[in-house]
Amino acid sequence: MHLIEKTPDGTRIRHRWDDAQTPFARLLATNTLEPAKRERLERLYAETSHRALRRTIQNGLRALLYPRPIVLAPPTTPTEEAAPAQVASY
């Protein structure tokens, strides 16, 4: 929401807010975009899954803010290193 005006009312200040809109809706309301760019943005907006986008952003932020500790493999014994690796057959 954007603040439209402030009016004094005695010792208080009254705030009047604009209707809530997304930044994309506010951009379209300005009518400053060329028709080709506007059409491309509207198509992209319609094709975008907003929940999936939010989930991707949140997962990325979570990975940055709360990284998992690095777990090192336990050291191997000399007999384990010499033994050939077994391949599973299906």
C-alpha positions as CSV (number, residue, x, y, z in Angstrom):
1,M,0.0,0.0,0.0
2,H,1.2,3.5,-0.7
3,L,0.6,6.5,1.4
4,I,-1.6,9.0,-0.4
5,E,-1.9,11.8,2.1
6,K,-1.4,12.8,5.8
7,T,-3.8,15.2,7.4
8,P,-3.5,16.7,10.8
9,D,-6.5,16.0,13.1
10,G,-5.9,17.8,16.4
11,T,-2.8,16.1,18.0
12,R,-3.0,13.1,15.7
13,I,-2.1,12.7,12.1
14,R,-4.5,10.7,9.9
15,H,-3.0,8.6,7.1
16,R,-4.9,7.7,3.9
17,W,-3.6,4.7,2.0
18,D,-4.0,3.7,-1.6
19,D,-5.5,0.3,-2.5
20,A,-3.0,-2.6,-2.2
21,Q,-1.5,-3.6,-5.6
22,T,1.4,-5.6,-6.7
23,P,4.4,-3.7,-8.2
24,F,3.5,-5.3,-11.5
25,A,0.0,-3.8,-11.4
26,R,1.4,-0.4,-10.4
27,L,3.8,-0.5,-13.4
28,L,1.0,-1.4,-15.8
29,A,-1.1,1.5,-14.4
30,T,1.5,4.0,-15.3
31,N,1.0,3.3,-19.1
32,T,4.7,4.1,-19.7
33,L,5.6,0.7,-21.3
34,E,5.8,0.1,-25.0
35,P,3.0,-2.2,-26.2
36,A,5.5,-5.0,-27.1
37,K,7.2,-4.9,-23.7
38,R,3.8,-4.7,-21.9
39,E,2.6,-7.8,-23.8
40,R,5.8,-9.7,-23.1
41,L,5.6,-8.9,-19.3
42,E,1.9,-9.8,-19.1
43,R,2.6,-13.1,-20.8
44,L,5.6,-13.8,-18.4
45,Y,3.4,-12.8,-15.4
46,A,0.6,-15.2,-16.5
47,E,3.1,-18.1,-17.0
48,T,4.9,-17.6,-13.7
49,S,3.9,-19.9,-10.8
50,H,4.0,-17.4,-7.9
51,R,4.0,-20.1,-5.3
52,A,6.8,-22.0,-6.9
53,L,8.8,-18.8,-7.3
54,R,8.3,-17.9,-3.6
55,R,9.3,-21.5,-2.6
56,T,12.5,-21.3,-4.7
57,I,13.4,-17.9,-3.2
58,Q,12.7,-19.1,0.4
59,N,14.7,-22.3,-0.1
60,G,17.7,-20.3,-1.4
61,L,17.5,-17.9,1.5
62,R,17.3,-20.7,3.9
63,A,20.4,-22.3,2.4
64,L,22.3,-19.1,2.7
65,L,21.2,-18.3,6.3
66,Y,21.2,-21.8,7.7
67,P,23.9,-23.9,5.9
68,R,24.1,-27.5,6.7
69,P,27.2,-28.6,8.5
70,I,29.8,-30.5,6.4
71,V,29.9,-34.1,7.5
72,L,33.2,-35.8,6.8
73,A,33.3,-39.5,6.1
74,P,35.1,-41.5,8.8
75,P,38.7,-42.5,7.9
76,T,39.0,-45.9,6.2
77,T,41.2,-48.7,7.4
78,P,43.9,-50.1,5.1
79,T,41.9,-53.3,4.7
80,E,38.9,-51.5,3.4
81,E,41.0,-49.6,0.9
82,A,42.5,-52.8,-0.5
83,A,39.2,-54.6,-0.9
84,P,37.6,-54.2,-4.3
85,A,34.4,-52.3,-4.5
86,Q,31.3,-54.5,-5.0
87,V,29.0,-53.5,-7.8
88,A,25.3,-54.2,-7.3
89,S,23.7,-56.1,-10.1
90,Y,20.1,-55.7,-10.8
